Amino acid sequence: MFIKRFVLALAIATVPAAACSASDQRFFGYLNALNEYPGPVTSAGTGFALVTFSPTAVTMRVQVTFSGLTAGTTASHIHCCVTSTPTAGVATTLPSFTGFPLGVTSGTYDHTFDMTMASSYSPAFVTAQGTVSAALAALLAGMTNSTAYFNIHTSTYPAGEIRANMQVDTVFAGDFEQAAG
């Protein structure tokens, strides 16, 4: 099972790399129960999330693979921006990413959002930031500063079963084609 998840995570991390432009910003995180707050969360669930921002197209591509959850998924989204407590409000669509597989204990997801649209964010996040462009800037800053996290919620753990603290993907930062060449 571990090998299957590793291969799927590797495929997500590498297949789209050729499609990335030099200006794309990539972030990743490993989903697990140990990252959840408040705990304890008893789950063998794991996953991998890759988020790619394209400043040229002003889009955000979200790719996720997950398995081993204790119950069916009820929601998924990115929270931003953590300050003095290890939690933050939801920054992206509510209650879940558009088309995210719900009611399942394992799955994959790949969707690209138009980040110029208010519908790509939580209404409260846009209101708190003032404008959609400010919401995008805040989300990018949160992802860059590791103050954003990806969360998958289930019926067993409505506050979140597995979580990934997102971080900058330094492997593909900059000009990927030149580095791979």
trRosetta pair geometry for C-beta under 8 A, 3 or more apart (Angstrom, degrees):
i j d omega theta_ij theta_ji phi_ij phi_ji
1 4 5.7 -54 -151 33 34 113
1 5 6.5 29 154 -14 67 105
1 67 7.5 -149 -177 118 107 145
1 68 7.9 96 163 -67 136 113
2 5 5.9 -59 -151 39 31 107
2 6 6.1 32 153 -21 67 110
3 6 5.5 -55 -144 37 31 114
3 7 6.2 32 157 -20 66 105
4 7 6.0 -55 -148 35 27 109
4 8 6.5 24 154 -15 62 108
5 8 5.7 -57 -148 39 32 111
5 9 6.2 31 155 -18 67 107
5 46 6.3 53 -176 93 158 120
5 47 7.9 -111 -158 -105 117 39
5 48 7.8 141 171 -10 91 110
5 65 7.0 166 -149 127 73 122
5 67 5.9 -124 -93 31 115 129
6 9 5.8 -55 -146 39 29 110
6 10 6.2 30 154 -19 64 108
7 10 5.6 -54 -146 38 29 113
7 11 6.3 34 153 -23 63 104
8 11 5.6 -51 -148 33 31 113
8 12 6.6 31 153 -17 63 103
8 48 7.7 163 105 36 86 124
8 65 4.7 171 134 -163 121 167
8 108 7.0 -124 -174 -88 126 122
9 12 5.8 -53 -150 36 33 110
9 13 6.2 27 154 -16 65 111
9 48 3.8 94 -125 4 109 160
9 65 5.9 -134 -76 56 65 131
10 13 5.7 -60 -145 41 31 110
10 14 6.0 0 166 2 68 117
11 14 6.5 -73 -136 48 22 91
11 15 5.4 20 178 -23 67 118
12 15 6.9 -42 -114 29 16 105
12 16 7.5 -5 -174 6 48 108
12 48 6.3 157 62 102 140 120
12 50 5.4 173 144 9 107 132
12 63 4.8 171 -161 140 112 128
12 64 7.8 88 -144 -83 159 7
12 65 5.9 -152 -32 -14 145 115
12 108 7.8 -162 -76 -147 123 111
12 110 8.0 -154 -126 -85 100 107
13 17 7.4 24 146 -48 53 111
13 28 7.0 26 -110 -108 104 144
13 48 7.3 -62 -49 155 104 139
13 50 5.9 176 -95 -76 61 143
14 17 5.3 -40 -157 -3 43 125
15 18 7.7 -58 174 19 37 97
16 19 5.0 -61 -165 43 67 114
16 20 6.5 81 138 -41 82 92
16 50 7.6 160 47 119 132 142
16 52 6.8 -129 127 -21 138 157
16 61 7.2 -165 -170 121 160 152
16 63 7.0 -169 -5 -34 146 156
17 20 5.6 -43 -157 10 39 118
17 172 5.6 -130 -132 -112 102 134
17 176 5.6 -158 176 -177 92 151
17 180 7.7 119 136 -58 125 148
18 176 7.5 -145 -98 116 32 130
18 177 7.5 75 -138 -87 63 89
20 24 4.3 -112 -162 48 93 150
20 26 6.8 -29 -123 -53 149 122
20 52 6.4 -117 -104 -150 107 138
20 172 6.2 48 76 171 165 128
20 176 5.4 68 80 7 114 148
21 24 5.1 121 54 -24 68 97
21 54 6.8 79 29 -134 111 98
21 56 6.3 15 50 5 158 140
22 174 6.5 -22 -159 169 84 42
22 175 4.2 -9 -118 -97 111 71
22 176 7.1 -155 -96 10 57 70
22 177 7.6 -72 -68 22 90 96
22 178 7.8 34 -101 4 116 110
23 54 7.5 80 95 -153 92 59
23 55 5.4 -86 142 44 118 111
23 56 6.1 108 73 -34 133 101
24 52 5.5 0 179 -173 122 100
24 53 6.6 159 -161 80 67 51
24 54 5.2 -29 -106 -97 90 67
24 55 7.5 -167 -99 8 39 77
24 172 7.8 -29 90 136 108 113
25 52 7.2 155 80 -156 46 51
25 53 4.4 -6 58 56 98 105
25 55 7.3 65 -6 -32 103 99
25 140 6.9 68 81 -145 159 104
25 143 7.5 113 134 105 123 131
25 144 7.5 -44 -174 -78 139 97
25 168 7.6 -64 -171 -132 92 89
25 173 7.8 20 -130 -117 59 81
26 50 6.7 -16 -165 -169 101 92
26 51 7.2 152 -155 82 51 50
26 52 5.0 -14 -102 -103 79 79
26 53 7.8 -158 -71 23 35 68
26 168 7.6 90 84 -166 59 56
26 169 3.8 -45 108 45 103 132
26 172 5.0 21 32 76 149 122
26 173 7.1 -134 41 -71 95 62
27 50 7.4 155 82 -156 49 46
27 51 4.6 -14 62 61 99 99
27 52 7.8 -172 24 -75 66 37
27 53 7.8 39 -2 -8 104 98
27 143 4.7 -88 -69 -178 162 115
27 144 7.9 -105 -84 -70 122 44
27 148 7.9 20 164 75 160 122
27 166 4.7 35 159 179 124 111
27 167 6.4 164 -155 79 83 24
27 168 6.0 -51 -104 -101 76 34
27 169 5.9 -153 -96 -17 17 91
28 48 7.1 -12 -168 -174 103 88
28 49 6.5 161 -154 88 54 60
28 50 5.1 -12 -103 -102 88 68
28 51 7.4 -176 -78 21 40 70
28 164 7.8 -76 155 165 51 137
28 166 7.0 156 79 -145 16 71
28 167 6.6 -34 63 61 64 74
28 169 4.9 78 -7 -78 105 105
29 48 7.6 167 87 -154 45 49
29 49 4.9 -3 56 55 88 104
29 149 7.1 148 -148 -141 169 64
29 150 5.5 166 63 23 138 116
29 164 2.7 124 129 156 118 115
29 165 5.7 176 -133 67 125 32
29 166 4.5 -80 -43 -91 126 52
29 167 6.5 120 -82 11 80 75
30 46 7.3 -23 178 -165 89 91
30 47 7.4 156 -167 84 48 47
30 48 5.9 -22 -112 -103 59 70
30 164 5.6 160 64 -121 24 106
31 35 7.5 -107 -148 38 41 136
31 45 7.2 -52 130 134 105 94
31 46 6.1 135 87 -172 80 40
31 47 3.5 0 51 59 130 94
31 48 6.7 -124 11 -55 91 22
31 49 6.2 85 -42 -19 106 101
31 64 7.7 49 -24 -154 142 105
31 66 5.9 -32 75 -106 150 107
31 150 6.6 -75 -84 95 103 110
31 152 6.4 35 -157 9 144 117
31 162 4.1 65 166 145 101 117
31 163 6.4 158 -140 70 73 8
31 164 4.4 -63 -74 -47 63 103
32 35 5.7 103 68 1 75 99
32 45 7.1 165 -134 95 46 68
32 46 5.4 1 -92 -111 83 73
32 47 7.7 -173 -58 29 53 65
32 162 5.6 -30 -115 -145 6 98
32 163 7.4 -52 61 53 43 55
32 164 7.6 85 9 -81 63 70
33 36 5.5 -34 -165 2 53 120
33 39 7.7 99 159 -121 85 109
33 41 4.2 -142 -163 99 103 109
33 42 7.0 80 168 -129 159 6
33 43 4.0 153 -70 55 138 96
33 44 7.7 -27 -5 -52 130 13
33 45 6.1 101 -46 53 97 90
33 161 6.4 -46 -99 170 90 62
33 162 5.7 -60 -64 -95 56 69
33 163 7.9 81 -120 17 23 79
34 39 7.9 0 -143 -93 35 144
35 149 7.2 -176 156 -154 126 134
35 162 7.4 57 51 -171 106 54
35 163 4.0 -134 103 81 110 97
35 164 6.5 100 70 -89 170 24
35 165 5.9 -152 -148 -24 131 92
36 39 5.5 114 91 -83 92 82
36 41 4.3 32 59 1 152 140
36 157 7.3 -37 -145 174 158 145
36 159 7.6 106 -171 108 113 95
36 160 5.2 178 -129 106 106 106
36 161 6.9 -62 -79 -176 145 14
36 162 7.0 -84 -55 -111 108 20
36 163 5.0 141 -80 3 60 121
37 86 4.4 69 26 99 175 123
37 87 6.0 -138 95 -60 116 90
37 163 7.6 -55 8 34 73 166
38 159 7.5 -8 39 127 70 155
41 157 5.5 40 -132 -117 113 151
41 160 7.4 -73 -82 103 154 71
41 161 6.0 164 -172 -144 136 49
41 162 7.9 -168 126 -71 148 46
42 70 7.7 69 96 -67 72 145
43 68 7.2 124 167 128 85 93
43 69 6.5 -8 -161 -137 127 50
43 70 5.2 -102 -111 -28 96 107
43 156 7.8 143 -84 94 114 135
43 157 7.0 -70 -45 -14 137 145
43 161 5.2 92 -56 -176 170 98
43 162 6.5 -117 104 -62 141 88
44 68 4.5 -95 104 173 86 127
45 66 6.6 17 -175 -179 100 102
45 67 7.0 -173 -141 98 66 35
45 68 4.4 180 -100 95 45 87
45 69 4.2 43 -97 -86 131 56
45 70 6.9 -86 -35 -17 114 69
45 105 7.8 -124 -100 -172 108 81
45 152 7.6 -129 154 82 143 128
45 161 5.6 46 41 137 155 114
45 162 4.5 -117 112 -51 118 129
46 66 7.0 -173 98 -145 39 66
46 67 6.5 -11 60 59 76 74
46 68 5.8 34 15 43 76 133
46 162 6.8 176 -104 -135 20 147
47 64 6.2 19 169 -176 127 91
47 65 5.7 -175 -151 95 83 51
47 66 3.1 -24 -89 -98 132 80
47 67 6.9 143 -80 12 80 56
47 152 6.9 64 22 -4 156 146
47 162 5.9 110 18 123 110 149
47 164 7.2 -98 86 -46 93 123
48 64 7.1 174 87 -147 50 52
48 65 5.4 9 48 52 89 92
48 66 7.8 -170 21 -72 48 62
48 164 7.7 97 -138 -94 30 152
49 62 7.2 -24 -163 -164 98 83
49 63 7.2 149 -157 84 49 54
49 64 4.8 -8 -105 -102 77 90
49 150 4.4 -12 29 59 175 173
49 164 5.0 -178 25 52 119 156
49 166 7.2 -67 93 -95 121 95
50 61 8.0 -11 113 108 88 93
50 62 7.8 152 83 -156 53 38
50 63 4.5 -11 61 63 98 104
50 64 7.6 -170 25 -72 63 48
50 169 7.4 34 -139 -63 90 147
51 60 6.3 -7 -172 -174 96 98
51 61 7.1 162 -155 81 45 54
51 62 5.5 -5 -107 -105 81 68
51 63 7.7 -168 -74 27 38 68
51 78 7.4 44 -86 -78 155 145
51 143 6.8 -110 88 -133 136 142
51 150 7.5 -177 -38 -70 124 126
51 166 6.6 -12 24 -137 129 136
52 60 7.1 158 80 -156 46 48
52 61 4.4 -5 56 53 99 104
52 63 7.7 26 -1 2 102 106
53 59 7.4 171 -151 89 47 46
53 60 5.3 -16 -99 -102 70 78
53 115 7.4 15 -138 -28 94 158
53 140 6.2 54 -94 -105 175 103
53 143 7.6 150 -24 67 131 159
54 57 4.3 19 108 40 129 98
54 58 7.0 -72 92 -18 78 14
54 59 4.8 11 45 51 109 87
54 60 7.8 -157 18 -73 71 34
54 61 7.5 53 -16 -11 104 100
55 58 6.7 22 -157 -80 33 57
58 114 7.0 42 106 -164 90 64
58 115 5.1 -127 163 61 78 96
58 116 5.1 53 126 -41 139 98
58 136 7.5 -27 -158 -136 96 159
59 112 5.2 11 175 180 128 103
59 113 6.3 155 -160 77 72 47
59 114 6.0 -40 -104 -101 82 42
59 115 6.0 172 -114 -3 22 95
60 112 7.1 162 81 -155 38 58
60 113 4.8 -13 59 56 90 102
60 115 5.2 86 -15 -60 101 117
60 120 7.1 128 35 -180 118 133
61 110 7.4 0 -176 -166 96 74
61 111 7.4 178 -149 93 57 35
61 112 4.5 -24 -97 -99 78 84
61 113 7.7 -175 -79 17 31 68
62 97 6.0 -116 86 -135 155 152
62 109 6.7 -19 117 121 95 109
62 110 7.4 -177 90 -137 55 33
62 111 5.6 -8 56 60 94 80
62 112 7.7 172 16 -88 66 34
62 113 7.0 33 -6 -8 107 108
63 108 7.9 -10 -170 -175 75 90
63 109 6.8 174 -147 92 35 65
63 110 4.9 15 -110 -106 82 80
64 76 7.3 -144 51 -180 173 149
64 100 7.9 13 51 -130 137 103
64 108 6.8 171 91 -155 58 48
64 109 4.4 8 51 50 97 105
64 110 7.9 -164 26 -64 59 52
64 150 7.4 -174 -100 172 125 145
64 152 7.9 149 175 -67 148 123
65 107 7.6 -146 -142 106 51 39
65 108 4.8 -11 -102 -106 78 84
65 109 7.8 -168 -70 22 41 67
66 69 6.8 40 144 -40 113 109
66 106 6.2 -154 104 -137 62 54
66 107 6.3 3 57 53 84 64
66 108 7.9 165 20 -84 61 42
66 152 6.0 55 -114 -34 172 171
66 162 6.6 165 -144 67 126 149
67 105 7.1 52 -156 131 51 76
67 106 3.6 24 -115 -119 73 114
67 107 7.8 153 -79 5 66 37
68 105 7.0 -135 84 160 4 100
68 106 6.8 66 -11 -79 43 104
69 72 7.5 109 105 -98 130 12
69 73 6.7 61 89 -62 175 77
69 104 7.9 95 46 118 131 55
69 105 4.2 -152 60 -150 90 71
69 106 6.9 -175 12 -58 93 57
69 152 7.2 -99 -93 124 135 127
69 154 5.3 168 176 -79 125 146
69 156 7.9 170 165 33 88 121
69 161 5.7 78 -140 114 99 156
69 162 7.0 -104 -96 -10 93 118
70 105 7.4 -166 50 -128 11 113
70 154 6.3 139 60 109 81 158
70 156 4.4 -47 97 35 120 163
70 157 7.1 88 46 -10 124 102
70 161 6.5 -156 23 -139 98 139
71 105 6.8 -142 141 -90 6 98
71 154 4.5 133 71 163 88 119
71 155 4.4 -96 132 55 139 91
71 156 4.0 145 6 -19 127 100
71 157 7.8 159 38 11 110 70
71 161 7.8 -174 44 -72 82 151
72 102 7.0 61 162 164 104 58
72 103 4.0 -9 -172 -154 138 38
72 104 5.7 55 -135 -8 81 16
72 105 6.3 -74 -87 -54 46 69
72 154 6.3 147 83 -150 32 88
72 155 5.7 32 59 -2 80 113
73 76 6.5 -9 -173 -41 128 105
73 96 7.8 96 147 -120 110 142
73 100 7.2 -106 133 138 144 106
73 101 6.5 88 46 104 141 70
73 102 5.2 -119 93 -131 94 48
73 103 6.5 -56 53 -2 69 22
73 104 5.7 -10 12 53 103 64
73 105 7.6 175 -28 -86 79 29
73 107 7.5 -77 -5 24 142 130
73 152 5.9 -59 -125 -175 110 101
73 153 6.9 95 -160 78 67 53
73 154 5.7 -63 -101 -96 38 72
74 95 7.3 -43 143 132 78 134
74 96 7.7 -155 132 -62 41 126
74 102 6.5 61 -119 -151 24 102
74 103 7.9 71 -82 -64 54 52
74 153 4.9 -63 64 109 93 99
74 154 5.9 127 1 -140 93 19
74 155 5.6 119 -47 -61 123 63
74 158 6.6 -27 61 -120 152 71
75 94 7.8 -5 -147 -152 123 60
75 95 4.3 -81 -111 148 118 98
75 96 4.5 -143 -140 -72 56 91
75 102 7.8 26 -64 -112 33 109
75 151 7.8 9 109 109 94 96
75 152 7.6 170 91 -155 53 42
75 153 4.1 14 55 44 92 122
76 96 4.9 53 37 -144 68 89
76 97 5.3 -42 91 7 100 100
76 100 4.7 -152 45 -176 125 163
76 109 7.6 174 95 -6 160 171
76 150 7.5 10 -172 -179 90 86
76 151 6.8 -173 -141 93 52 54
76 152 4.8 -5 -102 -107 97 70
76 153 7.0 -154 -67 19 49 75
77 90 5.0 24 117 -150 144 112
77 91 7.4 170 159 52 104 59
77 92 4.6 -168 -159 69 91 100
77 93 6.4 -147 -112 68 111 56
77 94 6.6 -2 -76 -89 158 55
77 95 7.4 -119 -29 166 128 39
77 96 6.3 -133 -47 -124 91 34
77 97 6.2 168 -89 -45 61 76
77 122 7.5 72 -178 -56 148 110
77 150 7.8 -162 107 -146 26 58
77 151 6.4 -11 62 57 63 90
78 90 7.4 112 79 -156 41 65
78 91 5.3 -43 98 56 90 106
78 92 4.6 72 36 -7 88 121
78 139 7.3 78 108 -149 133 110
78 143 7.9 -11 -176 -79 144 102
78 148 5.6 17 175 175 108 112
78 149 7.0 169 -154 87 66 31
78 150 5.4 -34 -99 -95 77 64
78 151 7.6 144 -108 14 27 77
78 166 7.3 8 -139 -27 114 144
79 82 7.5 65 121 -55 106 85
79 87 7.0 -63 166 -169 153 60
79 88 4.4 137 157 75 102 91
79 89 6.5 168 -150 92 85 23
79 90 5.6 -60 -98 -97 70 45
79 91 6.3 126 -150 -3 19 89
79 148 6.5 171 86 -155 52 62
79 149 5.3 -8 55 59 100 81
79 150 8.0 -172 17 -82 75 16
79 151 6.0 37 -13 -7 111 123
80 88 5.5 -77 137 127 6 145
80 89 7.4 -40 66 72 48 68
80 91 3.9 17 30 -44 107 141
80 125 7.3 63 64 -133 98 130
80 138 6.6 138 130 135 129 92
80 139 5.4 147 40 -116 171 64
80 142 3.7 88 -149 127 116 173
80 143 7.5 -46 -101 -44 131 68
80 147 6.6 84 -146 111 73 82
80 148 4.1 -14 -92 -105 96 97
80 149 7.9 167 -72 19 58 54
81 88 5.6 173 50 -143 13 152
81 91 7.6 64 -43 -68 69 130
81 138 6.3 -116 -30 172 132 94
81 139 8.0 -149 -63 -101 101 37
81 141 7.1 -5 -108 95 148 94
81 142 3.8 -129 -104 -99 99 117
81 145 7.6 43 -157 68 116 120
81 147 4.4 45 -168 120 80 120
81 148 6.3 -42 -106 -69 65 77
82 85 7.3 -120 -156 85 83 51
82 86 6.1 -1 -145 -145 129 36
82 87 6.9 139 -113 70 89 10
82 88 4.7 -103 -70 -42 55 119
82 142 7.6 117 15 -150 69 104
82 147 4.3 -145 45 -162 83 80
82 148 7.4 -159 -4 -65 92 27
82 149 7.1 51 -39 -11 124 107
83 88 7.4 114 -3 -94 72 100
83 147 7.5 47 -65 -159 43 131
88 91 7.7 5 126 -37 116 98
88 142 7.8 167 145 -146 170 140
88 147 7.2 95 -51 158 154 85
88 148 7.4 -84 64 -114 151 50
88 149 7.4 135 34 26 111 95
89 122 6.9 -145 148 85 101 157
89 124 6.1 -106 176 108 141 124
89 125 6.3 179 113 -79 117 85
89 128 7.4 122 62 -11 154 159
90 94 5.8 100 110 -81 151 101
90 122 4.4 121 103 -62 92 149
90 124 7.5 80 62 57 82 114
90 125 6.7 -102 101 -43 56 120
91 121 6.3 -57 165 -144 60 88
91 122 5.9 -139 -166 14 9 109
91 125 4.6 116 -132 -122 52 157
91 135 7.3 157 -164 -174 91 95
91 138 7.5 -155 -131 105 125 103
91 139 5.1 139 167 -101 144 104
91 142 7.1 -167 -61 53 160 157
91 148 6.8 -41 10 -131 148 114
92 97 6.6 -2 134 -88 132 80
92 113 7.7 -146 -147 -42 111 174
92 120 6.8 -51 -145 161 77 63
92 121 6.1 -80 -121 -120 34 43
92 122 6.4 44 67 -29 16 84
92 125 7.8 10 -35 17 24 161
92 139 7.7 88 -62 -125 81 140
93 96 6.9 -13 107 96 99 27
93 97 5.8 108 59 -111 117 38
93 98 6.0 22 80 -35 172 80
93 113 7.7 -159 -23 -113 119 141
93 119 7.0 23 -101 161 106 64
93 120 6.4 -69 -51 -157 97 30
93 121 7.1 -26 -62 -36 53 2
93 122 7.0 174 -106 -66 12 58
94 122 5.2 70 -33 -113 111 88
94 123 7.7 -71 19 9 127 82
96 100 4.7 -120 161 48 114 129
96 102 6.4 175 25 -74 177 114
97 100 4.1 93 65 -43 92 119
97 109 6.8 91 88 172 140 146
97 111 6.2 157 160 52 117 141
98 111 5.9 -180 77 178 91 158
98 113 7.4 135 24 -92 122 98
99 109 7.3 146 109 -145 88 98
99 111 5.6 146 61 -81 123 140
100 109 5.3 0 -123 -116 71 146
100 111 7.7 -90 -64 0 69 140
101 104 4.9 -20 144 27 114 135
101 107 3.9 -114 59 176 151 169
101 108 7.7 62 -3 52 134 35
101 109 6.4 -140 2 -73 89 99
104 107 4.9 76 100 -39 143 123
105 154 7.9 43 -109 -122 69 134
113 117 7.6 -124 175 51 85 111
113 120 4.3 121 171 -132 124 118
114 117 4.7 64 94 -2 103 114
114 120 6.1 -149 74 -52 54 136
115 120 5.4 -121 -108 99 46 160
115 132 7.9 155 157 167 62 102
115 136 5.1 95 160 -108 119 120
116 132 6.5 78 -166 133 40 137
116 133 7.9 8 -125 -77 68 76
116 136 8.0 -10 -83 -53 44 145
117 120 5.0 101 76 -14 89 100
117 132 7.3 -154 108 -149 9 147
118 121 6.2 -72 -167 43 48 101
118 123 7.4 45 166 -104 107 68
118 126 5.6 25 -144 -95 93 166
118 132 5.3 -102 -80 -87 71 119
121 125 5.0 -120 174 76 110 120
121 126 5.0 118 99 -50 137 99
121 132 7.0 -177 10 -131 139 78
121 135 5.0 -1 -110 158 165 148
121 139 7.6 -131 -108 -49 110 139
122 125 4.2 89 64 -1 94 107
122 126 7.2 -169 86 -6 51 80
123 126 5.9 -56 -151 37 36 109
123 127 6.2 36 153 -19 68 108
124 127 5.6 -54 -145 39 32 114
124 128 6.2 35 155 -22 66 106
125 128 5.8 -53 -146 36 29 111
125 129 6.4 16 157 -9 63 110
125 135 5.6 92 130 -139 96 114
125 138 7.6 -165 180 85 98 134
125 139 7.7 50 169 -65 138 104
126 129 6.0 -66 -147 44 29 102
126 130 7.9 -104 168 56 56 19
126 131 7.3 -48 -168 154 85 12
126 132 5.9 -10 -133 -87 115 59
126 135 4.7 -40 -103 -62 63 146
127 130 7.7 43 -176 -71 26 26
129 134 4.0 176 157 113 105 104
129 135 4.3 165 51 -75 154 63
129 137 7.7 154 -165 56 133 89
129 138 5.0 -129 -106 -5 128 143
130 134 4.9 23 59 48 94 158
131 134 4.5 95 54 9 82 102
131 135 6.9 -136 97 -8 44 85
132 135 5.4 -50 -148 32 34 116
132 136 6.6 37 152 -20 65 100
133 136 5.6 -47 -150 33 35 113
133 137 6.5 36 150 -18 64 104
134 137 5.5 -51 -147 37 36 113
134 138 6.2 37 153 -20 67 105
135 138 5.8 -54 -146 37 30 110
135 139 6.3 29 155 -18 64 107
136 139 5.8 -56 -146 38 29 109
136 140 6.2 28 157 -15 65 108
137 140 5.9 -56 -146 40 28 110
137 141 6.2 29 154 -19 64 108
138 141 5.6 -54 -145 38 30 112
138 142 6.2 33 154 -20 64 106
139 142 5.6 -54 -147 36 31 113
139 143 6.4 29 155 -17 65 104
139 148 6.8 66 -158 -94 64 149
140 143 5.8 -53 -145 37 31 109
140 144 6.1 30 156 -18 65 110
141 144 5.7 -57 -143 41 29 111
141 145 5.9 9 163 -2 66 115
141 147 7.9 -11 123 47 75 117
142 145 6.2 -65 -135 50 24 97
142 147 4.6 -96 -147 79 75 89
142 148 3.8 92 134 -48 107 104
143 146 7.8 25 -178 -75 28 33
143 148 4.8 -34 -76 37 57 140
143 166 5.3 -49 -137 117 77 135
143 168 7.6 108 141 -75 81 67
144 168 6.1 39 -135 -69 55 111
146 165 6.2 42 -170 161 94 101
146 166 6.6 -164 -125 86 58 59
146 167 5.1 10 -97 -99 107 77
146 168 7.7 -82 -56 -11 89 77
148 166 5.0 -22 89 43 91 125
149 163 5.4 20 163 -178 125 105
149 164 6.3 171 -161 83 78 45
149 165 5.0 -39 -103 -103 102 51
149 166 6.0 -171 -104 -4 37 84
150 163 6.8 159 82 -157 54 55
150 164 4.4 0 52 54 104 100
150 166 6.0 93 -19 -57 93 104
151 160 4.5 -59 -166 -122 116 124
151 162 7.6 163 -151 89 50 47
151 163 4.9 -9 -104 -107 76 88
151 164 8.0 -155 -68 26 41 64
152 160 7.0 103 69 -149 37 74
152 161 6.0 -49 97 55 84 91
152 162 5.1 4 51 59 106 90
152 163 7.6 -157 24 -74 66 47
153 157 6.6 -136 -152 102 62 76
153 158 5.8 31 -173 -159 117 36
153 159 7.0 -171 -122 89 106 10
153 160 5.2 -63 -89 -90 75 47
153 161 6.5 123 -138 -2 28 83
154 157 5.2 49 53 44 91 78
154 158 7.5 -100 78 -73 41 38
154 161 4.4 19 9 -27 112 139
155 158 7.0 12 -141 -71 29 81
156 161 6.6 63 74 -90 98 123
157 160 6.0 -51 136 85 111 26
157 161 4.0 133 57 -78 133 77
160 163 5.6 37 163 -60 133 107
168 173 6.7 29 164 -72 108 128
169 172 5.2 4 124 38 116 97
169 173 6.6 169 96 -45 64 82
170 173 5.1 -35 -139 2 43 124
172 176 5.0 0 -153 -93 82 117
174 178 7.8 -74 136 57 101 113
174 179 6.6 96 92 -39 110 128
175 178 4.0 27 119 22 122 116
175 179 6.2 147 92 -17 69 88
176 179 5.7 -63 -146 41 31 109
176 180 5.9 20 161 -13 70 113
177 180 6.0 -60 -140 43 26 105
177 181 6.1 46 155 -47 62 102
178 181 5.6 -40 -149 8 29 123
